[in-house]
Amino acid sequence: MNDIVEIPSPRGVLRLRPEREDDQAFRYRLFWDSRPELALLPLEPAMREQLMRHQFRAQTMSYRAQFPKARFDIIELDGTAIGRIVVDRPGGAIHIIDQAITPQHRNLGLGSTMMRAIMQEAARGGLPVRLMVSTANDPSRRLYMRLGFVPIQTGVTHIELEWRAGSAAASGASAP
């Protein structure tokens, strides 16, 4: 597989490249920005920072251990890092482990573009796309449902969603 992937988007070409060690500061800021609910916790700033660093390290180690063959990519637009996506392809499905876009680049069609590219890849291989989304993450849940994902398992904190090419729910998902 080519290390660099380019995906046309409404805002320009999105470029996916493998994460590097020097992306850690960007990834940490993105991790922080993707968890606004933690800013509401009644903690002193130093304690909140310690909690976030711990959670970030735990997520990094957990993803690497659970999905050793996954692609860990930084999403760039015009040479600037704007997001991250982690995708595992174990054979029977494509699993989106994590996807995050910087706040200033949300609601511009970039997340939808990324998802559609993965869905097209899955359709070519006859595979489903699966992901987990927080029950508290209404914007992401709405995006996935609009793209044709359907719940296959619901838990207290997360919902597992699946998309399959050709399903009735996916019929509108191929529109750009």
Secondary structure, DSSP 4 states (H G I P E B T S, - for coil): --S-EEEEETTEEEEEEE--GGGHHHHHHHHHHT-GGGGGS---HHHHHHHHHHHHHHHHHHHHHH-TT-EEEEEEETTEEEEEEEEE--SS-EEEEEEEE-GGGTTSSHHHHHHHHHHHHHHHHT--EEEEEETT-HHHHHHHHHTT-EEEEE-SSEEEEEE-TT-GGGTTTT--
